[in-house]
């Protein structure tokens, strides 16, 4: 995640306040429930890159021997694999 998890709560407070003050949304649920759902949504989106990185690490485990012998540059292969998955899955990071 590119921003600290602790910032999400502050972001949610500001976003919900602005949405409500500008009357851009009309809540049919309690404001607290809206904030909880918004926080979960933001965290889910922010963690997408973390999940992708974990998946790439898992995929590259089968090449550990080649990487250790210096035949492959782990960082380069990691970045190329990640870029490929981002393109294939139309992921926005």
trRosetta pair geometry for C-beta under 8 A, 3 or more apart (Angstrom, degrees):
i j d omega theta_ij theta_ji phi_ij phi_ji
1 4 7.7 107 110 -110 116 14
1 5 6.6 68 92 -65 159 78
1 46 4.7 45 -136 150 104 104
1 47 5.8 -31 -75 -87 105 59
1 49 7.1 144 -88 60 38 104
1 50 5.7 -21 -40 -42 70 123
2 46 7.1 -125 32 -157 77 94
2 49 7.1 43 -31 48 95 150
3 7 5.1 -75 154 56 114 142
3 8 7.6 134 102 -58 114 75
3 46 6.7 -78 44 -143 92 136
4 7 5.0 103 71 -10 83 101
5 8 5.9 -33 -170 0 49 117
5 43 7.2 42 -137 -120 91 104
6 9 6.9 -43 -174 21 46 106
6 10 7.7 36 140 -5 65 107
7 10 5.5 -62 -161 43 51 112
7 11 5.9 54 144 -25 80 106
8 11 5.5 -55 -147 37 33 114
8 12 6.2 36 155 -23 67 104
8 39 5.8 100 145 -148 111 85
8 42 5.5 162 -148 105 107 127
8 43 5.8 34 -142 -71 163 86
8 46 7.2 -120 -88 6 120 155
9 12 5.8 -52 -149 33 30 113
9 13 6.7 33 152 -20 62 103
9 39 6.5 18 -96 -119 57 129
10 13 5.8 -51 -152 32 33 113
10 14 6.6 26 153 -13 65 107
11 14 5.9 -62 -151 40 31 107
11 15 6.0 27 156 -18 69 111
11 42 6.6 172 98 -171 130 165
12 15 5.8 -54 -137 40 28 109
12 16 6.0 22 165 -13 65 110
12 35 5.4 101 155 -159 121 84
12 38 5.1 140 -137 104 103 114
12 39 4.7 -24 -77 -75 155 86
12 42 6.6 -141 -73 11 95 147
13 16 6.3 -61 -144 40 21 104
13 17 6.2 22 158 -20 61 113
13 35 7.3 31 -83 -137 54 127
14 17 5.8 -57 -145 37 27 112
14 18 6.3 23 159 -16 64 109
15 18 6.0 -60 -150 38 27 108
15 19 6.2 26 156 -18 65 109
15 38 6.7 -167 90 171 129 144
16 19 5.7 -54 -144 38 32 112
16 20 6.1 24 160 -13 66 110
16 31 7.0 114 169 -167 134 96
16 34 6.4 129 -128 116 126 113
16 35 5.4 -45 -48 -92 163 87
16 38 6.3 -178 -66 32 107 166
17 20 6.1 -64 -148 42 25 105
17 21 5.9 22 159 -18 66 114
18 21 5.8 -55 -135 40 27 109
18 22 6.0 11 169 -4 64 113
18 24 7.8 7 129 17 73 129
19 22 6.5 -68 -143 47 20 98
19 24 4.8 -92 -152 61 67 110
19 25 4.8 13 162 12 113 113
20 23 7.3 23 -179 -78 34 39
20 24 7.9 -75 -53 39 19 77
20 25 6.7 -50 -80 60 56 94
20 27 7.5 -15 -102 -20 104 116
20 31 7.5 8 -80 -120 150 119
23 26 7.5 23 -164 -70 74 80
27 30 7.6 7 152 167 132 3
27 31 6.2 44 152 -82 178 65
27 34 5.6 -74 -123 -54 125 147
29 33 4.6 -88 149 81 119 131
29 34 5.7 147 82 -54 106 86
30 33 4.7 92 65 4 85 103
30 34 7.2 -150 98 -6 45 86
31 34 5.4 -53 -151 35 37 116
31 35 6.4 37 153 -20 69 103
32 35 5.7 -53 -148 35 32 111
32 36 6.5 33 153 -19 65 105
33 36 5.7 -52 -148 35 33 112
33 37 6.4 30 154 -16 65 107
34 37 5.9 -59 -149 39 29 108
34 38 6.1 28 154 -19 66 109
35 38 5.6 -54 -143 38 30 112
35 39 6.2 34 156 -21 64 106
36 39 5.8 -54 -148 35 28 112
36 40 6.5 28 153 -17 62 106
37 40 5.8 -54 -149 37 32 111
37 41 6.3 33 152 -20 65 107
38 41 5.6 -54 -147 36 32 113
38 42 6.3 30 156 -17 66 106
39 42 5.9 -54 -145 37 30 108
39 43 6.3 29 157 -17 64 108
40 43 5.8 -56 -146 39 29 111
40 44 6.2 34 155 -24 64 107
41 44 5.7 -54 -149 33 28 114
41 45 6.5 23 156 -14 63 107
42 45 5.9 -59 -151 39 31 109
42 46 6.2 27 155 -17 67 110
43 46 5.8 -59 -142 40 30 109
43 47 6.1 22 161 -15 66 113
44 47 6.1 -66 -147 40 24 105
44 48 7.3 50 149 -51 58 86
45 48 5.9 -24 -164 -16 38 116
46 49 7.7 -50 173 23 43 97
47 50 4.8 -50 -161 38 66 120
47 51 6.1 68 142 -23 83 97
48 51 5.9 -56 -152 35 31 109
48 52 6.4 31 151 -18 65 107
48 91 6.6 -177 155 -161 127 116
48 93 7.1 -147 96 -105 110 73
49 52 5.4 -53 -146 38 36 114
49 53 6.2 40 154 -22 67 103
49 93 5.1 84 -84 -136 114 110
50 53 5.7 -53 -149 35 30 112
50 54 6.5 32 152 -19 63 104
51 54 5.7 -53 -151 35 33 113
51 55 6.4 34 151 -20 65 105
52 55 5.6 -54 -150 35 33 113
52 56 6.4 32 153 -19 66 104
52 82 6.4 91 145 -141 112 92
52 85 6.3 167 -156 108 107 136
52 86 7.3 51 -162 -72 153 82
52 91 6.7 126 -81 154 146 171
52 93 7.7 -85 36 -87 155 121
53 56 5.8 -53 -147 36 32 110
53 57 6.4 35 153 -20 65 104
53 82 7.1 6 -95 -107 59 127
54 57 5.7 -53 -149 35 31 113
54 58 6.4 33 152 -20 64 106
55 58 5.6 -54 -151 35 31 114
55 59 6.4 32 151 -20 65 105
55 85 7.2 147 101 -146 127 167
56 59 5.6 -53 -148 35 34 113
56 60 6.3 25 156 -15 66 109
56 78 5.8 95 144 -153 128 74
56 81 5.0 138 -143 106 106 119
56 82 5.0 -26 -81 -73 156 83
56 85 6.8 -131 -76 5 99 147
57 60 6.0 -63 -147 40 28 106
57 61 7.1 52 150 -47 61 89
57 78 7.5 17 -80 -125 61 111
58 61 5.9 -31 -162 -7 35 117
59 62 7.4 -52 172 17 43 102
59 81 6.2 -177 89 -177 137 146
60 63 5.3 -60 -167 42 65 109
60 64 7.7 106 139 -60 73 65
60 67 7.4 57 168 -45 107 145
60 74 7.0 98 166 -145 146 84
60 77 6.3 125 -120 118 124 119
60 78 6.3 -37 -51 -87 159 77
60 81 6.7 -152 -62 8 105 166
61 64 5.8 -4 -168 -40 48 109
63 66 4.9 -51 -172 45 82 113
63 67 5.6 85 127 -27 89 101
63 72 5.9 -20 162 45 126 161
63 77 7.0 -102 97 149 158 163
64 67 5.7 -61 -145 39 29 111
64 68 6.1 28 160 -19 68 109
65 68 5.9 -56 -146 37 27 109
65 69 6.4 19 157 -12 63 110
66 69 5.9 -60 -145 42 30 107
66 71 4.3 -76 -169 67 84 119
66 72 4.7 53 126 0 106 114
67 70 7.8 46 175 -68 30 20
67 71 7.4 -82 -69 55 23 74
67 72 4.9 -56 -87 71 64 102
67 73 7.9 89 -133 -136 82 4
67 74 4.9 60 -149 -71 129 94
67 77 7.5 -108 -91 32 109 145
72 76 7.7 -142 176 66 73 103
72 77 5.4 18 172 -38 116 141
73 76 3.9 49 91 18 114 116
73 77 6.4 157 80 -13 59 87
74 77 6.0 -64 -145 43 27 105
74 78 5.8 31 157 -25 66 111
75 78 5.6 -53 -144 35 26 115
75 79 6.3 24 158 -16 63 107
76 79 6.0 -56 -148 37 28 108
76 80 6.3 24 156 -15 64 109
77 80 5.8 -56 -143 40 30 110
77 81 6.1 31 158 -19 66 109
78 81 6.0 -60 -148 38 25 109
78 82 6.2 23 156 -18 63 111
79 82 5.7 -57 -144 38 28 112
79 83 6.2 30 157 -20 65 107
80 83 5.8 -53 -147 36 29 112
80 84 6.4 32 153 -22 63 106
81 84 5.7 -54 -151 33 31 114
81 85 6.5 27 154 -15 64 106
82 85 5.9 -57 -149 38 31 108
82 86 6.3 34 152 -22 65 106
83 86 5.6 -54 -148 34 31 114
83 87 6.4 30 155 -17 65 105
84 87 5.9 -57 -152 37 30 109
84 88 6.2 25 155 -17 66 111
85 88 5.7 -55 -139 40 31 110
85 89 5.8 3 169 4 67 116
85 91 7.2 9 127 11 80 133
86 89 6.6 -72 -138 51 19 92
86 90 8.0 62 167 -109 53 6
86 91 4.7 -96 -136 57 66 103
86 93 6.5 -56 -124 -17 129 116
87 90 7.6 15 -174 -71 27 44
